[in-house]
């Protein structure tokens, strides 16, 4: 498990339709890393309606968050594709947004 701290700069909701006709939902969360001397931006995924519902209260644009994530990789046509998957996300100063 990896950890990162950053400010949420963008949130996108996507629906994906499988070949079998099933619809899946994923939330794309882009952050600007705060604990670096460089301006790194990273995009993370929360996959599945249940996972999105569990984390939705902590995904607020412009909030500073701590993210626990893992890296998901797969090979397709001799190329590798990686995704940063959110396991847990928490707002650093939750009282500041309410």
KAVENMO-V152008 format. One record per residue. N is the residue number from 1. BURIAL is # if it has 16 or more other ideal C-beta (glycine too) atoms within 10 Angstrom, else .. Layout:
BEGIN
n burial
N BURIAL
N BURIAL
END
This chain:
BEGIN
n burial
1 .
2 .
3 .
4 #
5 .
6 #
7 .
8 #
9 .
10 .
11 .
12 .
13 .
14 .
15 .
16 .
17 .
18 .
19 .
20 .
21 .
22 .
23 .
24 .
25 #
26 #
27 #
28 .
29 #
30 #
31 #
32 .
33 .
34 .
35 .
36 .
37 .
38 .
39 .
40 .
41 .
42 .
43 .
44 #
45 #
46 #
47 #
48 .
49 .
50 .
51 #
52 #
53 .
54 .
55 #
56 .
57 .
58 #
59 #
60 .
61 .
62 .
63 #
64 #
65 #
66 .
67 #
68 .
69 #
70 .
71 .
72 .
73 .
74 .
75 .
76 .
77 .
78 .
79 .
80 .
81 .
82 .
83 #
84 #
85 .
86 #
87 .
88 .
89 #
90 .
91 #
92 .
93 .
94 .
95 .
96 .
97 .
98 .
END
